[in-house]
Amino acid sequence: MDLQQRIRLMSRLASFEREEEPDFESCIFHASTPKGKVPILKLMQTTMCDKNCVYCAFRRDREETVRMALKPEEVAKGFMELYRAGKVKGLFLSSGIFGNPEFTMERMIDSAKILREKYGFRGYIHLKLMPGASLQTVEEAVRVASRVSINLETSKEERLKQIAKGKSILKDMLQKIEYVDRLIRERSDKSQITQMMVGVGEEKDREIIKAVDFLNRRFKLSRVYFSAFFPVPGTPLENRAPENPIREHRLYQIDFLIREYQFGAEDFEKILRDGNLPLDKDPKTAWAEANPHLFPVELNTADYETLIRVPGIGKKTAKELIRRRKEKRISSPIDLKGIRNLHKILRFTLLNGRSFYQPIMYS
Ligand code: SF4
């Protein structure tokens, strides 16, 4: 197998084998970076792993997994071939933990160093931090990478123990997130994210929302990623039903509302049903419906913070509304020409004391 074939295989494996025979293009993902979306190659340094996380395609006991390892020079060389061909602009390097986590992490850092120092690559490199690696090695990873991440996987220590024995949120992961936070807080060229799985355990959205709220208040995270559980053949959870991707989508909306719109976990208590978010409507609309005493909002007088809590009004729209009402009192929908989500906005607002909302009637 030549290097490009091996790179391609490792990249396919890094996508957790969602597809049987993906073509080359499917190995390329679009990642959000501080400089916008970029096509990246998602690669594993090795598919060998000593751990046995119940959901994972690379778990030690899974016989079907092809076990391979790339040398740091191979990662760098293979990536540069694709980069020079214009196929990718960045690298997301993950790995199974084989032997000492420190050793695994060092090999990943070596791959990034070769890219930076030998090939002069200045673009996007995302390194997954290995649970169990030392803080000194984490610091080295932060130095060479544009972004680092450590996956919390779940919201509670006892749940993690059930699905990923040997990992610890409290003793290891949070410590690393905190340490990275200190290193990058004042840096605009570095970022950190984390990821949580959804539906792998019995966790409710309430738990996840509280964790997201805590993480966003405490640390400078670019975002919390969510991954809806899907069963991997040959793992203990192979017969479990996949999680509804809409649940993942609703949690992304929650993370956005907490991070960008100053919502807190307590705001969503009223909309939870048996601890979970409603799937049939977005959380902001559900929150507004659950708080009728706060609506309708007068568009001519509401302050910015109140406006951005109105369903359908984002930050840009709130600023535009404030600009328009300075020029002229908003009295009818004609004064809102060009404003997006108008029907939704009219449902929760008054224009000069009058409601213009007309429910859509379905025959
Ligand atoms: S440590 Fe990572 S690669 Fe290894 S089994 Fe767990 S999730 Fe999979």
Boltz pocket constraint, residues with backbone or C-beta under 6 A from the ligand:
constraints:
  - pocket:
      binder: B
      contacts: [[A, 49], [A, 50], [A, 51], [A, 52], [A, 53], [A, 56], [A, 57], [A, 58], [A, 59], [A, 60], [A, 95], [A, 96], [A, 97], [A, 164]]
      max_distance: 6.0
